[in-house]
Amino acid sequence: MAACEICGKRPVVGRRVTFSGERNRRIFKPNVHKMRVMLPDGTVKRIYVCTKCLKAGKVIKAPRIPKES
C-alpha cells in the first residue's frame, strides 16, 4: 500500500468490534493521493501525499503548463 512520502503515514492494523464483542482484524488506510509536487531544488516529481500534509501546506503543487496548439 502507498504511504505519504512527507510524513510517513501508512496503513495500520486495528480491529473491528461487533456489538457482541467479536473482534476481526481490519486495516485503516490513510487518505493518500499521487500528486505532481515541486521539490525544493525546483524539479517536479510525482509522489504520494496525504491530505493532511496538503491542507497543512507542507507540499507545493507543481504548476500546470498548458499544451500549445
Biopython code that builds the backbone (N, CA, C, O; Angstrom):
import numpy as np
from Bio.PDB.StructureBuilder import StructureBuilder

atoms = [
    (1, "MET", "N", (0.831, -1.187, 0.000)),
    (1, "MET", "CA", (0.000, 0.000, 0.000)),
    (1, "MET", "C", (0.873, 1.246, 0.000)),
    (1, "MET", "O", (2.037, 1.216, 0.398)),
    (2, "ALA", "N", (0.278, 2.337, -0.456)),
    (2, "ALA", "CA", (1.005, 3.590, -0.548)),
    (2, "ALA", "C", (1.130, 4.259, 0.818)),
    (2, "ALA", "O", (0.263, 4.114, 1.680)),
    (3, "ALA", "N", (2.209, 4.982, 0.993)),
    (3, "ALA", "CA", (2.440, 5.748, 2.216)),
    (3, "ALA", "C", (2.784, 7.179, 1.826)),
    (3, "ALA", "O", (3.349, 7.415, 0.758)),
    (4, "CYS", "N", (2.446, 8.133, 2.684)),
    (4, "CYS", "CA", (2.772, 9.536, 2.448)),
    (4, "CYS", "C", (4.289, 9.701, 2.523)),
    (4, "CYS", "O", (4.921, 9.286, 3.495)),
    (5, "GLU", "N", (4.865, 10.310, 1.488)),
    (5, "GLU", "CA", (6.313, 10.482, 1.456)),
    (5, "GLU", "C", (6.774, 11.693, 2.259)),
    (5, "GLU", "O", (7.975, 11.895, 2.434)),
    (6, "ILE", "N", (5.833, 12.503, 2.750)),
    (6, "ILE", "CA", (6.180, 13.671, 3.555)),
    (6, "ILE", "C", (6.222, 13.299, 5.044)),
    (6, "ILE", "O", (7.232, 13.511, 5.714)),
    (7, "CYS", "N", (5.120, 12.745, 5.550)),
    (7, "CYS", "CA", (5.041, 12.452, 6.988)),
    (7, "CYS", "C", (5.192, 10.971, 7.306)),
    (7, "CYS", "O", (5.349, 10.611, 8.473)),
    (8, "GLY", "N", (5.150, 10.098, 6.296)),
    (8, "GLY", "CA", (5.326, 8.671, 6.528)),
    (8, "GLY", "C", (4.062, 7.939, 6.948)),
    (8, "GLY", "O", (4.121, 6.779, 7.356)),
    (9, "LYS", "N", (2.915, 8.613, 6.849)),
    (9, "LYS", "CA", (1.654, 7.967, 7.237)),
    (9, "LYS", "C", (1.386, 6.787, 6.306)),
    (9, "LYS", "O", (1.465, 6.922, 5.085)),
    (10, "ARG", "N", (1.066, 5.617, 6.896)),
    (10, "ARG", "CA", (0.850, 4.401, 6.115)),
    (10, "ARG", "C", (-0.296, 3.606, 6.729)),
    (10, "ARG", "O", (-0.744, 3.938, 7.827)),
    (11, "PRO", "N", (-0.785, 2.566, 6.054)),
    (11, "PRO", "CA", (-1.869, 1.768, 6.626)),
    (11, "PRO", "C", (-1.466, 1.134, 7.952)),
    (11, "PRO", "O", (-0.335, 0.674, 8.109)),
    (12, "VAL", "N", (-2.395, 1.112, 8.905)),
    (12, "VAL", "CA", (-2.155, 0.480, 10.201)),
    (12, "VAL", "C", (-3.251, -0.558, 10.448)),
    (12, "VAL", "O", (-4.352, -0.454, 9.908)),
    (13, "VAL", "N", (-2.936, -1.548, 11.265)),
    (13, "VAL", "CA", (-3.869, -2.632, 11.548)),
    (13, "VAL", "C", (-4.587, -2.355, 12.857)),
    (13, "VAL", "O", (-3.983, -1.934, 13.844)),
    (14, "GLY", "N", (-5.894, -2.602, 12.840)),
    (14, "GLY", "CA", (-6.700, -2.460, 14.044)),
    (14, "GLY", "C", (-7.708, -3.589, 14.099)),
    (14, "GLY", "O", (-7.535, -4.620, 13.449)),
    (15, "ARG", "N", (-8.747, -3.395, 14.865)),
    (15, "ARG", "CA", (-9.775, -4.416, 14.988)),
    (15, "ARG", "C", (-11.152, -3.809, 14.827)),
    (15, "ARG", "O", (-11.404, -2.679, 15.244)),
    (16, "ARG", "N", (-12.043, -4.579, 14.213)),
    (16, "ARG", "CA", (-13.451, -4.226, 14.111)),
    (16, "ARG", "C", (-14.152, -4.998, 15.223)),
    (16, "ARG", "O", (-14.056, -6.224, 15.272)),
    (17, "VAL", "N", (-14.848, -4.309, 16.109)),
    (17, "VAL", "CA", (-15.506, -4.962, 17.239)),
    (17, "VAL", "C", (-17.014, -4.861, 17.053)),
    (17, "VAL", "O", (-17.556, -3.763, 16.928)),
    (18, "THR", "N", (-17.689, -6.004, 17.035)),
    (18, "THR", "CA", (-19.138, -6.030, 16.870)),
    (18, "THR", "C", (-19.828, -5.783, 18.209)),
    (18, "THR", "O", (-19.179, -5.703, 19.252)),
    (19, "PHE", "N", (-21.136, -5.665, 18.162)),
    (19, "PHE", "CA", (-21.922, -5.448, 19.378)),
    (19, "PHE", "C", (-21.751, -6.605, 20.357)),
    (19, "PHE", "O", (-21.732, -6.405, 21.572)),
    (20, "SER", "N", (-21.627, -7.822, 19.815)),
    (20, "SER", "CA", (-21.477, -8.999, 20.684)),
    (20, "SER", "C", (-20.051, -9.170, 21.194)),
    (20, "SER", "O", (-19.791, -10.053, 22.012)),
    (21, "GLY", "N", (-19.124, -8.340, 20.724)),
    (21, "GLY", "CA", (-17.753, -8.384, 21.220)),
    (21, "GLY", "C", (-16.785, -9.158, 20.346)),
    (21, "GLY", "O", (-15.609, -9.286, 20.688)),
    (22, "GLU", "N", (-17.269, -9.686, 19.204)),
    (22, "GLU", "CA", (-16.359, -10.394, 18.299)),
    (22, "GLU", "C", (-15.359, -9.404, 17.725)),
    (22, "GLU", "O", (-15.694, -8.254, 17.439)),
    (23, "ARG", "N", (-14.128, -9.868, 17.560)),
    (23, "ARG", "CA", (-13.085, -8.988, 17.038)),
    (23, "ARG", "C", (-12.550, -9.541, 15.728)),
    (23, "ARG", "O", (-12.180, -10.712, 15.641)),
    (24, "ASN", "N", (-12.512, -8.685, 14.709)),
    (24, "ASN", "CA", (-11.952, -9.045, 13.406)),
    (24, "ASN", "C", (-10.900, -8.017, 13.035)),
    (24, "ASN", "O", (-11.069, -6.821, 13.275)),
    (25, "ARG", "N", (-9.810, -8.497, 12.445)),
    (25, "ARG", "CA", (-8.755, -7.571, 12.031)),
    (25, "ARG", "C", (-9.225, -6.744, 10.844)),
    (25, "ARG", "O", (-9.958, -7.229, 9.983)),
    (26, "ARG", "N", (-8.793, -5.495, 10.813)),
    (26, "ARG", "CA", (-9.086, -4.616, 9.686)),
    (26, "ARG", "C", (-7.917, -3.680, 9.472)),
    (26, "ARG", "O", (-7.030, -3.582, 10.320)),
    (27, "ILE", "N", (-7.909, -2.989, 8.338)),
    (27, "ILE", "CA", (-6.821, -2.078, 8.001)),
    (27, "ILE", "C", (-7.377, -0.664, 7.907)),
    (27, "ILE", "O", (-8.361, -0.426, 7.206)),
    (28, "PHE", "N", (-6.752, 0.275, 8.611)),
    (28, "PHE", "CA", (-7.085, 1.693, 8.497)),
    (28, "PHE", "C", (-6.178, 2.283, 7.430)),
    (28, "PHE", "O", (-4.963, 2.353, 7.614)),
    (29, "LYS", "N", (-6.766, 2.711, 6.306)),
    (29, "LYS", "CA", (-5.972, 3.238, 5.198)),
    (29, "LYS", "C", (-5.961, 4.768, 5.242)),
    (29, "LYS", "O", (-7.010, 5.378, 5.449)),
    (30, "PRO", "N", (-4.803, 5.399, 5.053)),
    (30, "PRO", "CA", (-4.740, 6.861, 5.035)),
    (30, "PRO", "C", (-5.273, 7.401, 3.709)),
    (30, "PRO", "O", (-5.270, 6.701, 2.697)),
    (31, "ASN", "N", (-5.721, 8.631, 3.727)),
    (31, "ASN", "CA", (-6.229, 9.284, 2.521)),
    (31, "ASN", "C", (-5.026, 9.834, 1.755)),
    (31, "ASN", "O", (-4.600, 10.967, 1.981)),
    (32, "VAL", "N", (-4.483, 9.016, 0.844)),
    (32, "VAL", "CA", (-3.243, 9.340, 0.138)),
    (32, "VAL", "C", (-3.532, 9.507, -1.347)),
    (32, "VAL", "O", (-4.260, 8.708, -1.937)),
    (33, "HIS", "N", (-2.957, 10.553, -1.952)),
    (33, "HIS", "CA", (-3.124, 10.820, -3.378)),
    (33, "HIS", "C", (-1.766, 10.938, -4.041)),
    (33, "HIS", "O", (-0.799, 11.384, -3.422)),
    (34, "LYS", "N", (-1.695, 10.536, -5.310)),
    (34, "LYS", "CA", (-0.458, 10.683, -6.070)),
    (34, "LYS", "C", (-0.518, 12.052, -6.750)),
    (34, "LYS", "O", (-1.416, 12.314, -7.550)),
    (35, "MET", "N", (0.443, 12.923, -6.428)),
    (35, "MET", "CA", (0.408, 14.296, -6.925)),
    (35, "MET", "C", (1.725, 14.706, -7.554)),
    (35, "MET", "O", (2.787, 14.169, -7.237)),
    (36, "ARG", "N", (1.625, 15.677, -8.461)),
    (36, "ARG", "CA", (2.829, 16.290, -9.020)),
    (36, "ARG", "C", (3.245, 17.400, -8.066)),
    (36, "ARG", "O", (2.489, 18.341, -7.822)),
    (37, "VAL", "N", (4.461, 17.278, -7.528)),
    (37, "VAL", "CA", (4.933, 18.190, -6.490)),
    (37, "VAL", "C", (6.239, 18.826, -6.931)),
    (37, "VAL", "O", (7.088, 18.179, -7.544)),
    (38, "MET", "N", (6.386, 20.116, -6.605)),
    (38, "MET", "CA", (7.643, 20.787, -6.887)),
    (38, "MET", "C", (8.547, 20.647, -5.667)),
    (38, "MET", "O", (8.189, 21.060, -4.564)),
    (39, "LEU", "N", (9.713, 20.064, -5.878)),
    (39, "LEU", "CA", (10.684, 19.856, -4.810)),
    (39, "LEU", "C", (11.467, 21.140, -4.549)),
    (39, "LEU", "O", (11.453, 22.038, -5.391)),
    (40, "PRO", "N", (12.152, 21.254, -3.408)),
    (40, "PRO", "CA", (12.900, 22.479, -3.090)),
    (40, "PRO", "C", (13.950, 22.865, -4.135)),
    (40, "PRO", "O", (14.251, 24.048, -4.291)),
    (41, "ASP", "N", (14.511, 21.888, -4.851)),
    (41, "ASP", "CA", (15.515, 22.216, -5.871)),
    (41, "ASP", "C", (14.888, 22.622, -7.199)),
    (41, "ASP", "O", (15.615, 22.919, -8.147)),
    (42, "GLY", "N", (13.539, 22.645, -7.297)),
    (42, "GLY", "CA", (12.854, 23.112, -8.493)),
    (42, "GLY", "C", (12.395, 22.016, -9.436)),
    (42, "GLY", "O", (11.712, 22.305, -10.418)),
    (43, "THR", "N", (12.746, 20.774, -9.169)),
    (43, "THR", "CA", (12.316, 19.682, -10.034)),
    (43, "THR", "C", (10.896, 19.255, -9.668)),
    (43, "THR", "O", (10.438, 19.449, -8.542)),
    (44, "VAL", "N", (10.216, 18.670, -10.651)),
    (44, "VAL", "CA", (8.846, 18.208, -10.455)),
    (44, "VAL", "C", (8.861, 16.686, -10.387)),
    (44, "VAL", "O", (9.508, 16.021, -11.196)),
    (45, "LYS", "N", (8.136, 16.144, -9.403)),
    (45, "LYS", "CA", (8.120, 14.703, -9.200)),
    (45, "LYS", "C", (6.732, 14.280, -8.750)),
    (45, "LYS", "O", (6.037, 15.034, -8.069)),
    (46, "ARG", "N", (6.325, 13.067, -9.132)),
    (46, "ARG", "CA", (5.047, 12.515, -8.668)),
    (46, "ARG", "C", (5.300, 11.710, -7.405)),
    (46, "ARG", "O", (6.064, 10.745, -7.417)),
    (47, "ILE", "N", (4.654, 12.110, -6.312)),
    (47, "ILE", "CA", (4.815, 11.383, -5.050)),
    (47, "ILE", "C", (3.449, 11.202, -4.393)),
    (47, "ILE", "O", (2.487, 11.893, -4.730)),
    (48, "TYR", "N", (3.381, 10.264, -3.452)),
    (48, "TYR", "CA", (2.172, 10.060, -2.664)),
    (48, "TYR", "C", (2.166, 11.048, -1.506)),
    (48, "TYR", "O", (3.136, 11.151, -0.755)),
    (49, "VAL", "N", (1.040, 11.784, -1.371)),
    (49, "VAL", "CA", (0.902, 12.789, -0.315)),
    (49, "VAL", "C", (-0.451, 12.597, 0.357)),
    (49, "VAL", "O", (-1.466, 12.436, -0.321)),
    (50, "CYS", "N", (-0.470, 12.613, 1.692)),
    (50, "CYS", "CA", (-1.745, 12.503, 2.406)),
    (50, "CYS", "C", (-2.423, 13.878, 2.420)),
    (50, "CYS", "O", (-1.762, 14.908, 2.288)),
    (51, "THR", "N", (-3.741, 13.877, 2.582)),
    (51, "THR", "CA", (-4.494, 15.125, 2.540)),
    (51, "THR", "C", (-4.156, 16.033, 3.717)),
    (51, "THR", "O", (-4.282, 17.253, 3.610)),
    (52, "LYS", "N", (-3.731, 15.459, 4.833)),
    (52, "LYS", "CA", (-3.361, 16.276, 5.995)),
    (52, "LYS", "C", (-2.149, 17.147, 5.660)),
    (52, "LYS", "O", (-2.103, 18.314, 6.048)),
    (53, "CYS", "N", (-1.164, 16.590, 4.940)),
    (53, "CYS", "CA", (0.015, 17.362, 4.533)),
    (53, "CYS", "C", (-0.357, 18.414, 3.492)),
    (53, "CYS", "O", (0.213, 19.504, 3.485)),
    (54, "LEU", "N", (-1.314, 18.096, 2.609)),
    (54, "LEU", "CA", (-1.766, 19.071, 1.614)),
    (54, "LEU", "C", (-2.418, 20.269, 2.298)),
    (54, "LEU", "O", (-2.112, 21.416, 1.974)),
    (55, "LYS", "N", (-3.317, 20.000, 3.245)),
    (55, "LYS", "CA", (-4.016, 21.079, 3.946)),
    (55, "LYS", "C", (-3.067, 21.909, 4.795)),
    (55, "LYS", "O", (-3.260, 23.116, 4.939)),
    (56, "ALA", "N", (-2.040, 21.273, 5.361)),
    (56, "ALA", "CA", (-1.084, 21.973, 6.220)),
    (56, "ALA", "C", (-0.105, 22.820, 5.414)),
    (56, "ALA", "O", (0.621, 23.630, 5.989)),
    (57, "GLY", "N", (-0.073, 22.646, 4.087)),
    (57, "GLY", "CA", (0.829, 23.429, 3.250)),
    (57, "GLY", "C", (2.254, 22.922, 3.255)),
    (57, "GLY", "O", (3.181, 23.681, 2.971)),
    (58, "LYS", "N", (2.447, 21.653, 3.571)),
    (58, "LYS", "CA", (3.792, 21.080, 3.591)),
    (58, "LYS", "C", (4.290, 20.742, 2.193)),
    (58, "LYS", "O", (5.454, 20.387, 2.013)),
    (59, "VAL", "N", (3.400, 20.854, 1.194)),
    (59, "VAL", "CA", (3.727, 20.475, -0.177)),
    (59, "VAL", "C", (3.381, 21.627, -1.106)),
    (59, "VAL", "O", (2.358, 22.287, -0.923)),
    (60, "ILE", "N", (4.221, 21.871, -2.095)),
    (60, "ILE", "CA", (3.932, 22.869, -3.124)),
    (60, "ILE", "C", (3.560, 22.120, -4.389)),
    (60, "ILE", "O", (4.381, 21.394, -4.950)),
    (61, "LYS", "N", (2.310, 22.293, -4.845)),
    (61, "LYS", "CA", (1.866, 21.616, -6.055)),
    (61, "LYS", "C", (2.578, 22.220, -7.260)),
    (61, "LYS", "O", (2.802, 23.429, -7.320)),
    (62, "ALA", "N", (2.929, 21.372, -8.209)),
    (62, "ALA", "CA", (3.615, 21.833, -9.412)),
    (62, "ALA", "C", (2.629, 22.587, -10.297)),
    (62, "ALA", "O", (1.483, 22.161, -10.436)),
    (63, "PRO", "N", (3.052, 23.701, -10.900)),
    (63, "PRO", "CA", (2.150, 24.445, -11.778)),
    (63, "PRO", "C", (1.880, 23.663, -13.059)),
    (63, "PRO", "O", (2.757, 22.981, -13.589)),
    (64, "ARG", "N", (0.652, 23.779, -13.541)),
    (64, "ARG", "CA", (0.296, 23.103, -14.782)),
    (64, "ARG", "C", (0.720, 23.979, -15.952)),
    (64, "ARG", "O", (0.476, 25.186, -15.956)),
    (65, "ILE", "N", (1.345, 23.374, -16.925)),
    (65, "ILE", "CA", (1.770, 24.093, -18.122)),
    (65, "ILE", "C", (0.854, 23.652, -19.256)),
    (65, "ILE", "O", (0.904, 22.492, -19.666)),
    (66, "PRO", "N", (0.004, 24.564, -19.780)),
    (66, "PRO", "CA", (-0.927, 24.160, -20.838)),
    (66, "PRO", "C", (-0.187, 23.824, -22.130)),
    (66, "PRO", "O", (0.840, 24.418, -22.457)),
    (67, "LYS", "N", (-0.746, 22.847, -22.855)),
    (67, "LYS", "CA", (-0.155, 22.455, -24.132)),
    (67, "LYS", "C", (-0.441, 23.528, -25.169)),
    (67, "LYS", "O", (-1.536, 24.090, -25.209)),
    (68, "GLU", "N", (0.540, 23.805, -25.999)),
    (68, "GLU", "CA", (0.343, 24.777, -27.073)),
    (68, "GLU", "C", (-0.242, 24.058, -28.272)),
    (68, "GLU", "O", (0.224, 22.985, -28.655)),
    (69, "SER", "N", (-1.292, 24.673, -28.876)),
    (69, "SER", "CA", (-1.913, 24.026, -30.029)),
    (69, "SER", "C", (-1.468, 24.636, -31.330)),
    (69, "SER", "O", (-1.903, 24.200, -32.396)),
]
sb = StructureBuilder()
sb.init_structure("model")
sb.init_model(0)
sb.init_chain("A")
sb.init_seg("    ")
for serial, (resi, resn, name, xyz) in enumerate(atoms, 1):
    if name == "N":
        sb.init_residue(resn, " ", resi, " ")
    sb.init_atom(name, np.array(xyz, "f"), 0.0, 1.0, " ", f" {name:<3s}", serial, name[0])
structure = sb.get_structure()
